[in-house]
């Protein structure tokens, strides 16, 4: 735990250094690094499947060094995301590719280095990182003037944003799993295999109801 906290503090220091670099006359850049442009900075549409997935990546990439409150205890944001969505694949191929790379890097290093992803050898990952990175509020105006970048502000209500994004994602995934399991139930002949699919179905329905109740959503059959 002490080692993880030390790495988190180092990540905070790196973010501060990056902010100071951004506040200079020109945005910081290294060879082979993709940097945001006016066209590339993208705000996720949270009402679509790709938008929900982009929102989760946006939160992870911009707030990886933050802690959020869960059940009255503070936990690293990345740990919360991995716990809640680490076992689910994203539907959008480029987002799934980035999710795997980001989570693997964090679990191996205990932090996230933005420059690693901006300069990633995979151009899809580098481009996605450039699209997701948000400019710190204290230097965003300077960027807009000098680099002509229109960047959204970093999230000011992080606990709620993470909760909403993860719950909507999990609920959508459960609906997909329920649909797939129901199709298997319909085509499976009576016997032990059908009983197994029925147990899975009931378990998934209980999970769906639990999440829906937490979010105040009514599930229509």
Secondary structure by P-SEA (a helix, b strand, c coil): caaaaaaaaaaaaaaaaaaaaaacccccccccbbbbccccccccccccaaaaaaaaaaaaaacccbbbbcccccccaaaaaaacccccccccaaaaaaaaaaaaaaaacccccaaaaaacccaaaaaaaaaccccccccaaaaaaaccccccccccccaaaaaaaaaaaaaaaaaaaaaaaaaaaaaccccaaaaaaaaaaaaaaaaaaaaaaaacccccc
